[in-house]
Amino acid sequence: SSDLDQNVQRVALDCIMSYKHQHLTPYRENLQRLLEDNTFKDEIVHFSISEDSTIIKDVHRTELVPVLMRILYGRMRSKTGSKSQGKASAGTRMSIVLRFLAGSLPE
């Protein structure tokens, strides 16, 4: 179920964060908010990974982006809600993630 997937993602993120990697620690809240249904959309709009953005420091980018991609892939693949709403919701989330990535790629 999607609740189980989200819980696994949360626990995995907590485990990774316990190592206190310098390239991840400053973004802990951002990554956690991406794992929550109620804050996902707001956070993905705010948390820009484009090279023009000042949110992510350049020195952190190469280590942070692979972790972020794994979170986004998991979010994109997970279903939400009832069977009828779940597919629509997953499709919406997939389009949000793909738009985020398209807007983040260098020209």
DSSP file with accessible surface (Angstrom, degrees, kcal/mol):
  #  RESIDUE AA STRUCTURE BP1 BP2  ACC     N-H-->O    O-->H-N    N-H-->O    O-->H-N    TCO  KAPPA ALPHA  PHI   PSI    X-CA   Y-CA   Z-CA
    1    1 A S     >        0   0  108      0, 0.0     4,-2.2     0, 0.0     5,-0.1   0.000 360.0 360.0 360.0 161.3    0.0    0.0    0.0
    2    2 A S  H  >  +     0   0   23      1,-0.2     4,-2.7     2,-0.2     5,-0.2   0.846 360.0  57.7 -68.7 -31.1    1.1    3.6   -0.5
    3    3 A D  H  > S+     0   0  105      2,-0.2     4,-2.4     1,-0.2    -1,-0.2   0.930 107.9  47.4 -63.0 -41.8    1.1    4.3    3.3
    4    4 A L  H  > S+     0   0  105      2,-0.2     4,-2.7     1,-0.2    -2,-0.2   0.930 111.5  50.5 -64.3 -44.2    3.6    1.4    3.7
    5    5 A D  H  X S+     0   0   81     -4,-2.2     4,-2.5     1,-0.2    -2,-0.2   0.917 111.6  48.0 -58.8 -45.1    5.7    2.8    0.8
    6    6 A Q  H  X S+     0   0    5     -4,-2.7     4,-2.6     2,-0.2    -1,-0.2   0.897 111.0  50.7 -64.0 -40.4    5.7    6.3    2.4
    7    7 A N  H  X S+     0   0   79     -4,-2.4     4,-2.7     2,-0.2     5,-0.2   0.911 110.0  50.0 -63.9 -41.5    6.6    4.9    5.8
    8    8 A V  H  X S+     0   0   89     -4,-2.7     4,-2.8     1,-0.2    -2,-0.2   0.929 111.5  49.0 -62.2 -43.2    9.5    3.0    4.2
    9    9 A Q  H  X S+     0   0   35     -4,-2.5     4,-2.5     2,-0.2    -2,-0.2   0.916 111.6  49.2 -62.6 -42.0   10.7    6.1    2.5
   10   10 A R  H  X S+     0   0   62     -4,-2.6     4,-2.7     2,-0.2    -2,-0.2   0.934 113.4  45.6 -62.5 -46.6   10.5    8.1    5.7
   11   11 A V  H  X S+     0   0   99     -4,-2.7     4,-2.5     2,-0.2    -2,-0.2   0.915 112.7  51.0 -64.5 -41.8   12.4    5.5    7.7
   12   12 A A  H  X S+     0   0   45     -4,-2.8     4,-2.6    -5,-0.2    -2,-0.2   0.922 111.2  48.2 -61.7 -42.3   15.0    5.2    5.0
   13   13 A L  H  X S+     0   0    6     -4,-2.5     4,-3.0     2,-0.2    -2,-0.2   0.932 110.6  50.8 -64.5 -43.5   15.4    9.0    4.9
   14   14 A D  H  X S+     0   0   75     -4,-2.7     4,-1.4     1,-0.2    -1,-0.2   0.907 110.7  50.4 -59.4 -40.3   15.8    9.1    8.7
   15   15 A C  H  < S+     0   0   69     -4,-2.5     4,-0.5     2,-0.2     3,-0.4   0.944 112.0  45.9 -63.1 -48.1   18.4    6.4    8.5
   16   16 A I  H >< S+     0   0   62     -4,-2.6     3,-1.4     1,-0.2     5,-0.4   0.911 111.6  53.1 -60.9 -41.5   20.4    8.3    5.8
   17   17 A M  H >< S+     0   0    2     -4,-3.0     3,-2.1     1,-0.3    -1,-0.2   0.777  92.7  72.3 -67.5 -24.6   20.0   11.5    7.9
   18   18 A S  T 3< S+     0   0   73     -4,-1.4    -1,-0.3    -3,-0.4    -2,-0.2   0.756  89.5  61.8 -64.4 -19.1   21.5    9.8   10.9
   19   19 A Y  T <  S-     0   0  159     -3,-1.4    -1,-0.3    -4,-0.5    -2,-0.2   0.550 101.2-139.1 -81.2  -8.2   24.9    9.9    9.2
   20   20 A K    <   -     0   0  151     -3,-2.1     2,-0.2     1,-0.2    -3,-0.1   0.869  23.7-167.5  53.0  45.8   24.7   13.7    9.2
   21   21 A H    >>  -     0   0   76     -5,-0.4     4,-2.7     1,-0.1     3,-1.6  -0.468  21.7-135.3 -63.1 132.5   26.1   14.1    5.6
   22   22 A Q  T 34 S+     0   0  167      1,-0.3    -1,-0.1     2,-0.2    38,-0.1   0.781 103.6  55.2 -62.4 -28.0   27.0   17.7    5.0
   23   23 A H  T 34 S+     0   0   34      1,-0.1    -1,-0.3     2,-0.1    34,-0.1   0.593 118.5  31.8 -83.1  -9.5   25.4   17.7    1.6
   24   24 A L  T X4 S+     0   0    2     -3,-1.6     3,-2.1     2,-0.1     4,-0.3   0.743  98.9  75.8-112.8 -36.5   22.0   16.4    3.0
   25   25 A T  G >< S+     0   0   64     -4,-2.7     3,-1.7     1,-0.3     4,-0.3   0.851  92.0  55.3 -51.5 -44.0   21.6   17.9    6.5
   26   26 A P  G 3  S+     0   0   74      0, 0.0    -1,-0.3     0, 0.0     3,-0.2   0.736 112.6  45.2 -64.1 -15.6   20.7   21.5    5.3
   27   27 A Y  G <> S+     0   0   10     -3,-2.1     4,-2.7     1,-0.1     5,-0.3   0.249  76.3 113.6-111.5  12.4   17.8   20.0    3.2
   28   28 A R  H <> S+     0   0   87     -3,-1.7     4,-2.6    -4,-0.3     5,-0.2   0.912  80.4  44.8 -51.9 -51.5   16.4   17.6    5.7
   29   29 A E  H  > S+     0   0  141     -4,-0.3     4,-2.6     1,-0.2    -1,-0.2   0.897 111.9  52.9 -64.0 -39.2   13.1   19.4    6.1
   30   30 A N  H  > S+     0   0   26      2,-0.2     4,-1.5     1,-0.2    -1,-0.2   0.941 112.0  45.1 -60.1 -46.9   12.7   19.9    2.3
   31   31 A L  H  X S+     0   0    0     -4,-2.7     4,-0.8     1,-0.2    -2,-0.2   0.909 113.0  50.5 -65.9 -40.1   13.2   16.2    1.7
   32   32 A Q  H >< S+     0   0   64     -4,-2.6     3,-0.9    -5,-0.3     4,-0.4   0.905 107.9  53.3 -63.9 -40.8   10.8   15.3    4.6
   33   33 A R  H >< S+     0   0   87     -4,-2.6     3,-0.9     1,-0.3     6,-0.3   0.820 102.3  59.0 -65.6 -29.6    8.1   17.6    3.2
   34   34 A L  H 3< S+     0   0    2     -4,-1.5    -1,-0.3     1,-0.2    -2,-0.2   0.743 102.3  55.2 -69.3 -21.1    8.4   15.9   -0.2
   35   35 A L  T << S+     0   0    1     -3,-0.9     2,-0.5    -4,-0.8    -1,-0.2   0.566  93.3  83.0 -87.8  -8.6    7.5   12.6    1.5
   36   36 A E  S X> S-     0   0   65     -3,-0.9     4,-1.5    -4,-0.4     3,-0.9  -0.844  70.7-145.4-101.2 130.8    4.2   14.0    2.9
   37   37 A D  H 3> S+     0   0   75     -2,-0.5     4,-0.5     1,-0.2     3,-0.2   0.885  99.2  52.3 -57.6 -41.0    1.1   14.1    0.8
   38   38 A N  H 34 S+     0   0  132      1,-0.2    -1,-0.2     2,-0.1     4,-0.2   0.656 120.9  30.5 -77.2 -13.3   -0.1   17.4    2.4
   39   39 A T  H <> S+     0   0   26     -3,-0.9     4,-2.5    -6,-0.3     5,-0.2   0.459  93.1  95.1-118.3  -3.9    3.1   19.3    1.8
   40   40 A F  H  X S+     0   0    6     -4,-1.5     4,-2.6     1,-0.2     5,-0.2   0.931  86.0  45.0 -55.8 -53.4    4.4   17.6   -1.4
   41   41 A K  H  X S+     0   0  124     -4,-0.5     4,-1.5     1,-0.2    -1,-0.2   0.921 115.5  46.4 -62.4 -45.1    3.0   20.1   -3.9
   42   42 A D  H  > S+     0   0  110      1,-0.2     4,-2.0     2,-0.2    -1,-0.2   0.919 115.0  47.8 -62.0 -42.7    4.1   23.2   -2.0
   43   43 A E  H  X S+     0   0    5     -4,-2.5     4,-3.2     1,-0.2    -2,-0.2   0.899 107.7  53.2 -69.4 -39.5    7.6   21.8   -1.4
   44   44 A I  H  < S+     0   0    7     -4,-2.6    -1,-0.2    -5,-0.2    -2,-0.2   0.862 111.2  48.1 -68.1 -29.5    8.2   20.7   -5.0
   45   45 A V  H  < S+     0   0  122     -4,-1.5    -1,-0.2    -5,-0.2    -2,-0.2   0.920 118.8  39.9 -71.4 -41.7    7.4   24.3   -6.2
   46   46 A H  H  < S+     0   0  107     -4,-2.0     2,-1.7     1,-0.2    -2,-0.2   0.861 101.9  72.3 -74.9 -37.1    9.6   25.8   -3.5
   47   47 A F     <  -     0   0    0     -4,-3.2     2,-0.3    -5,-0.2    -1,-0.2  -0.503  68.0-180.0 -90.7  76.3   12.5   23.4   -3.7
   48   48 A S        -     0   0   36     -2,-1.7     8,-0.4     1,-0.1     7,-0.2  -0.570  20.0-172.6 -80.6 134.2   14.1   24.2   -7.0
   49   49 A I        +     0   0   14     -2,-0.3    -1,-0.1    51,-0.2    55,-0.1   0.297  42.8 128.1-105.0   8.0   17.2   22.3   -8.1
   50   50 A S  S >  S-     0   0   22      1,-0.1     3,-1.3     2,-0.1     6,-0.2  -0.286  71.3-119.3 -63.1 152.0   17.9   24.4  -11.1
   51   51 A E  T 3  S+     0   0  123     53,-0.4    -1,-0.1     1,-0.3     7,-0.1   0.716 113.8  59.2 -68.2 -18.3   21.5   25.7  -11.3
   52   52 A D  T 3  S+     0   0  154      2,-0.0    -1,-0.3     0, 0.0     2,-0.1   0.699  88.1  97.8 -77.7 -21.4   20.2   29.3  -11.2
   53   53 A S    <   -     0   0   22     -3,-1.3     3,-0.1     1,-0.1    -6,-0.0  -0.367  61.6-155.6 -72.4 147.6   18.5   28.6   -7.8
   54   54 A T  S    S+     0   0  137      1,-0.1    -1,-0.1    -2,-0.1    -3,-0.1   0.392  78.0  88.1 -99.3   2.0   20.1   29.6   -4.6
   55   55 A I  S    S+     0   0   51     -7,-0.2     2,-0.5     1,-0.1    -1,-0.1   0.924  89.7  44.8 -67.3 -43.7   18.2   27.0   -2.5
   56   56 A I  S    S-     0   0    3     -8,-0.4     2,-0.2    -6,-0.2    -1,-0.1  -0.892  87.6-129.6-105.3 126.5   20.8   24.3   -3.1
   57   57 A K    >>  -     0   0  131     -2,-0.5     3,-1.5     1,-0.1     4,-1.2  -0.490  18.9-124.0 -71.2 142.4   24.5   25.1   -2.8
   58   58 A D  H 3> S+     0   0  119      1,-0.3     4,-0.6     2,-0.2     3,-0.4   0.853 110.3  58.4 -55.2 -38.3   26.6   24.1   -5.7
   59   59 A V  H 34 S+     0   0  118      1,-0.2    -1,-0.3     2,-0.1     4,-0.2   0.748 110.3  43.8 -67.1 -20.2   28.9   22.0   -3.5
   60   60 A H  H X> S+     0   0   24     -3,-1.5     4,-2.5     1,-0.1     3,-0.8   0.670  91.5  86.9 -93.2 -21.2   26.0   19.9   -2.3
   61   61 A R  H 3X S+     0   0   27     -4,-1.2     4,-2.5    -3,-0.4    -2,-0.1   0.870  83.7  51.5 -53.4 -49.8   24.3   19.4   -5.7
   62   62 A T  H 3< S+     0   0  106     -4,-0.6    -1,-0.2     1,-0.2    -2,-0.1   0.817 119.5  36.5 -64.6 -27.9   26.2   16.3   -6.9
   63   63 A E  H <> S+     0   0  105     -3,-0.8     4,-0.7    -4,-0.2    -1,-0.2   0.788 119.3  47.7 -91.4 -31.1   25.4   14.4   -3.7
   64   64 A L  H  X S+     0   0    0     -4,-2.5     4,-2.6     2,-0.2     3,-0.4   0.903 100.3  63.4 -77.2 -42.5   21.9   15.7   -3.0
   65   65 A V  H  X S+     0   0   36     -4,-2.5     4,-3.0    -5,-0.3     5,-0.2   0.888  99.4  52.5 -58.8 -42.3   20.4   15.3   -6.4
   66   66 A P  H  > S+     0   0   54      0, 0.0     4,-1.8     0, 0.0    -1,-0.2   0.911 112.4  46.4 -60.8 -37.1   20.6   11.4   -6.5
   67   67 A V  H  X S+     0   0   25     -4,-0.7     4,-2.1    -3,-0.4    -2,-0.2   0.938 113.2  49.5 -67.0 -44.7   18.8   11.2   -3.1
   68   68 A L  H  X S+     0   0    0     -4,-2.6     4,-2.9     1,-0.2     5,-0.2   0.915 108.6  53.2 -60.2 -42.1   16.2   13.7   -4.3
   69   69 A M  H  X S+     0   0   62     -4,-3.0     4,-2.7     1,-0.2    -1,-0.2   0.897 107.6  51.1 -61.9 -39.9   15.7   11.7   -7.5
   70   70 A R  H  X S+     0   0  175     -4,-1.8     4,-2.2    -5,-0.2    -1,-0.2   0.903 111.6  47.5 -65.0 -40.3   15.1    8.5   -5.5
   71   71 A I  H  X S+     0   0   12     -4,-2.1     4,-2.5     2,-0.2    -2,-0.2   0.950 114.2  46.4 -64.1 -47.8   12.5   10.3   -3.4
   72   72 A L  H  X S+     0   0    2     -4,-2.9     4,-2.6     2,-0.2    -2,-0.2   0.890 110.7  52.4 -65.0 -38.1   10.7   11.8   -6.4
   73   73 A Y  H  X S+     0   0  140     -4,-2.7     4,-2.0    -5,-0.2    -1,-0.2   0.945 110.9  47.8 -62.3 -44.7   10.7    8.5   -8.3
   74   74 A G  H  X S+     0   0   20     -4,-2.2     4,-1.3     1,-0.2    -2,-0.2   0.902 113.5  47.4 -61.9 -40.4    9.1    6.8   -5.3
   75   75 A R  H  < S+     0   0    0     -4,-2.5    -1,-0.2     1,-0.2    -2,-0.2   0.884 111.1  51.7 -67.3 -38.7    6.6    9.6   -5.0
   76   76 A M  H  < S+     0   0   28     -4,-2.6    18,-0.2     1,-0.2    -2,-0.2   0.867 113.1  44.9 -66.8 -35.4    5.8    9.4   -8.7
   77   77 A R  H  < S+     0   0  143     -4,-2.0    -1,-0.2    -5,-0.2    -2,-0.2   0.697  93.9  95.7 -83.1 -21.1    5.3    5.6   -8.6
   78   78 A S     <  -     0   0    4     -4,-1.3     2,-0.2    -5,-0.2   -76,-0.0  -0.434  65.6-138.4 -79.9 146.7    3.1    5.5   -5.4
   79   79 A K        -     0   0  115     -2,-0.1     2,-0.3    11,-0.0     8,-0.1  -0.644  17.1-156.0 -93.6 157.9   -0.7    5.4   -5.6
   80   80 A T        -     0   0   13      6,-0.5     9,-0.2    -2,-0.2    10,-0.2  -0.950  43.3 -11.8-133.1 156.0   -2.9    7.4   -3.2
   81   81 A G  S    S-     0   0   71     -2,-0.3   -79,-0.1     4,-0.1    -2,-0.0  -0.030 102.1 -12.0  63.0-157.6   -6.4    7.2   -1.9
   82   82 A S  S  > S-     0   0   65      1,-0.1     4,-3.6     4,-0.1     5,-0.2  -0.167  78.8 -94.0 -73.0 173.0   -9.2    5.0   -3.2
   83   83 A K  H  > S+     0   0  194      1,-0.2     4,-1.3     2,-0.2    -3,-0.1   0.901 123.6  42.4 -59.7 -43.6   -8.9    3.1   -6.5
   84   84 A S  H  > S+     0   0   96      1,-0.2     4,-1.0     2,-0.2    -1,-0.2   0.948 123.7  36.1 -70.7 -45.5  -10.6    5.7   -8.6
   85   85 A Q  H  > S+     0   0  133      1,-0.2     4,-3.0     2,-0.2     5,-0.2   0.833 108.4  67.6 -75.4 -30.6   -8.9    8.7   -7.0
   86   86 A G  H  X S+     0   0    3     -4,-3.6     4,-2.6     1,-0.2    -6,-0.5   0.912 101.3  45.4 -57.9 -45.3   -5.6    6.9   -6.6
   87   87 A K  H  X S+     0   0  158     -4,-1.3     4,-2.3    -5,-0.2    -1,-0.2   0.926 115.5  46.4 -67.5 -42.0   -4.9    6.6  -10.3
   88   88 A A  H  X S+     0   0   63     -4,-1.0     4,-2.4     2,-0.2    -2,-0.2   0.931 114.4  48.5 -64.0 -43.3   -5.8   10.2  -11.0
   89   89 A S  H  X S+     0   0   49     -4,-3.0     4,-2.7    -9,-0.2    -2,-0.2   0.908 111.1  49.1 -64.6 -42.7   -3.8   11.4   -8.1
   90   90 A A  H  X S+     0   0    9     -4,-2.6     4,-2.6    -5,-0.2    -1,-0.2   0.899 111.2  51.0 -64.7 -38.3   -0.7    9.4   -9.1
   91   91 A G  H  X S+     0   0   41     -4,-2.3     4,-2.3     2,-0.2    -2,-0.2   0.915 111.0  47.8 -64.8 -41.3   -1.0   10.8  -12.6
   92   92 A T  H  X S+     0   0   65     -4,-2.4     4,-2.3     2,-0.2    -2,-0.2   0.937 112.6  48.7 -63.6 -45.1   -1.2   14.3  -11.3
   93   93 A R  H  X S+     0   0   12     -4,-2.7     4,-2.6     1,-0.2     5,-0.2   0.910 109.7  52.7 -63.5 -40.1    1.8   13.7   -9.0
   94   94 A M  H  X S+     0   0   70     -4,-2.6     4,-2.8   -18,-0.2    -1,-0.2   0.938 109.7  48.0 -61.2 -44.4    3.7   12.2  -12.0
   95   95 A S  H  X S+     0   0   45     -4,-2.3     4,-2.4     1,-0.2    -1,-0.2   0.893 110.9  51.6 -66.3 -35.1    3.1   15.3  -14.1
   96   96 A I  H  X S+     0   0   24     -4,-2.3     4,-2.3     2,-0.2    -2,-0.2   0.943 112.2  46.0 -63.8 -45.9    4.1   17.5  -11.2
   97   97 A V  H  X S+     0   0    2     -4,-2.6     4,-2.6     2,-0.2    -2,-0.2   0.933 113.2  49.0 -63.9 -44.4    7.4   15.6  -10.8
   98   98 A L  H  X S+     0   0   90     -4,-2.8     4,-2.6     1,-0.2    -1,-0.2   0.903 111.6  49.1 -65.7 -37.7    8.1   15.6  -14.5
   99   99 A R  H  X S+     0   0  166     -4,-2.4     4,-2.3    -5,-0.2    -1,-0.2   0.908 110.2  52.1 -64.8 -40.8    7.5   19.3  -14.8
  100  100 A F  H  X S+     0   0   26     -4,-2.3     4,-0.6     2,-0.2    -2,-0.2   0.942 112.6  44.7 -58.3 -47.4    9.8   19.9  -11.8
  101  101 A L  H >X S+     0   0   42     -4,-2.6     3,-1.0     1,-0.2     4,-0.9   0.916 111.3  52.6 -66.8 -40.9   12.5   17.9  -13.5
  102  102 A A  H >< S+     0   0   69     -4,-2.6     3,-0.6     1,-0.3    -1,-0.2   0.898 109.9  49.2 -61.8 -38.6   12.0   19.6  -16.9
  103  103 A G  H 3< S+     0   0   61     -4,-2.3    -1,-0.3     1,-0.2    -2,-0.2   0.611 110.5  52.9 -75.5 -10.3   12.3   23.0  -15.3
  104  104 A S  H << S+     0   0   14     -3,-1.0   -53,-0.4    -4,-0.6    -1,-0.2   0.577  83.8 102.0-101.1 -14.2   15.5   21.9  -13.5
  105  105 A L  S << S-     0   0  115     -4,-0.9   -55,-0.1    -3,-0.6     2,-0.0  -0.486  78.3-109.9 -76.4 142.5   17.5   20.7  -16.4
  106  106 A P              0   0   91      0, 0.0    -1,-0.1     0, 0.0    -2,-0.1  -0.384 360.0 360.0 -64.7 150.5   20.3   22.8  -17.9
  107  107 A E              0   0  234     -2,-0.0     0, 0.0     0, 0.0     0, 0.0  -0.101 360.0 360.0 -56.5 360.0   19.4   24.1  -21.3
